[in-house]
Amino acid sequence: MSDTVVSDMQIPTDAAGAAPRPGSGPSTGAPPTAGRTVRMESKKLNFSYGPKQALWDISLQIPEKTVTAFIGPSGCGKSTYLRCLNRMNDIIPDTRVEGDVLLDGRDVYGAGMDIVDLRRRVGMVFQKSNPFPKSIFENVAYGLKINGLCARSEMPERVERALRRAALWDEVKDRLDTSAMGLSGGQQQRLCIARAVAVEPEVLLMDEPCSALDPIATSKVEELIYELKRDFTIVIVTHNMQQAARVSEFTAFFMLGRLVEHDRTEKLFTNPGQKITEDYITGRFG
Amino acid sequence: MNRTRRRKALSGLVVLLCGAAVVTALVPLFFVFVYVLQKGFSSLNWDFFTKMPKPVGESGGGMANAMLGTLYLIAIAALIAVPVGVIAGVYLSEYGKKSFASLVRFTADVLNGVPSIVIGIFAYGLAVLPVKHFSALAGGLALGFMMIPIITRTTEELLNLVPGTLREGALALGATRARASFSVMVPAALPGIMTGILVALARIAGETAPLLFTAFNNRYFSTNPFQPISSLTVQIYTYAVSPYDDWHRQAWAGALVLVAMIFVFSVLARVVTRRLERMHRT
C-alpha cells in the first residue's frame, strides 16, 4: 500500500497542513468553498466494506446550488463516498461508517434522521438508467406518490414540471401512458433525472450519469445539469474529466480512498496543488 | 473424408434419437387425449352441464354441481395460497439471505414433493377432525397447501431476475424497503408470477387424492364452505369405480371437461403472461 504517499497529501480545505507543490500558484490556505453556504458536509468520514476500508478521513464541503464533481481512478471511492451522502450503502450488509455526514448541519447518520426523509431530500441518479417497468407518467409520479407530496389532482402538473425540467417533456408529452422501457437510453436517463427532481430534493447525487450514453445524449444531460444547478445542489461522479471541467464549479480528486485535492474546478484543472492530481488530469496514469 | 462422413452420420443419429424421445413423450399424451375425447364427447350433452346427478339406478343427470364445486374449491385454494405464496416468495427474494430463509426455501421444495394424499391427510387432521365433518373449506385448504410452494418458488425466482438497480432507484426516491418490494419489484415480476399462479391452479385442478377425505363429495348443489362439496375429480373417481354403465359414461364426460378446464388455464397463463409482458417491455 502506498498509504504514506497519499496520506502525506493534504487538501486545501485543511488550511493548517496545506503543502503546495513547489512552483504551483499561490495558496491562500482558505477552503475553496469559503464564502458559500454549505449544503452538505462530511467530517473525517471513514467507510469500510467488511474488513476492507474504502474511505479514509474524508472531509469535504458541498456548497449550495453549485455542481461539485468527483473525479479519480476506478475504485478510488468516489462512488462509495457519494452513496454515503444519502445512506445508499446501508443496504449493503456488513459495512461500517465512522465520522459525520451533515445535511444542513444535521447528522445524516444520527439517531434523529429518518432515512426515508433523507433520501427524499438527497436524490440520486444512477450510472445505468433504471426506469421502473411502468408508464412514463407513473415513473415520474412514483416519488410524489410514495412520499405523499401532492394531491392526486396536482399530479399531472407536477409530472409535467419535472419532465420539463429534465428537458424531456416535448419528446414524451404525447406518450405519457406508454412504457418507460420504450425510451432510448438517453431519454431513460433523463426520465430518471425527472423522477429524482420531481420530489424536489435539496441535493441531487449523480453517479456517472453519462457513462452509458452516446455523445449527443451526454451533451443533453450536461446542459440539463447546467440548468438544474439553479435550483439544486448537484454532486456528480464522472470518469470524464472534460465533463467535470465543463459542468462543475468545484472538483474533488479522490485516490485510493482518500481525498487528494478539492478546489475550484478551473484552479484544479489549470493549476493543481498536488503533483499527483496533475499526473491524473494530464493522463499520465489512471 | 471418411471421418467427416462418420461425424455426419453420428450427428444424424443423435438428431434421430432426440426425435424418437419426443415422439415417445408425446404418444401417451396423444392417446390419452384422443381416448378421453372419443369416450367423453359422445357422452356430453346439455344435461351434463346443467343437471344434478340422478339417484342410483336412474339414468341421465349431469355433473353441474361437480363442475361448480371444482371451481369453488379452486377459488378457496387460490384465496389461501396466492397471498401466502407471493408474500413468502417476496420474503425469500428480498430479505432471504439468512439461514431462516434457506430453511423456508428447503421446506417449500420438500412440500412440493410431498404426495398429494399426504397433504390431504394433513388437511383432514387440521380441518376435518376437529369439527367432525367434511367441508369445502378443508378441501380448499388441502389444495391451497399444494399451491403454496409452487407459487412461493416461482415468485422468488422471478423476483431474483428483476435487476436490483430498480430497488435502489425506489429506495433513492424515499421508498421504504417494503414499499420498494411491493410497488416496484413485484409489479416488475408480475407476468411471471401470474404464470406461476395459473400453472399452480392447473396443477391442483386435477387433484383427487387430497379431496377424498377433506371436501369429500356431495350429490347436491352446495356453496356452503362448511359442508362437503362435490368436485369433478372425486365425482369421476366415484363413477368410474361404480358398476353402472351410465356412470362410466358420465365419468368419461367429466374427464373430458376436466381436461378442457386445465387446457383453458394453461392457455390463459400464456395469454396473460404475454399481455403483461407487452405492457412492461416497450
Interface residues (C-beta under 8 A of the other chain):
Chain A: N86 M88 I91 P93 V116 D117 R119 R120 G123 M124 F126 K128 N130 P131 F132 P133 K134 Y142 G143 I146 N147 S179 M181 G182 C192 R195 A196 V199
Chain B: K97 P163 T165 L166 R167 E168 G169 A170 L171 A172 L173 G174 A175 T176 R179 S183 V184 P187 A188 M279 H280 R281 T282
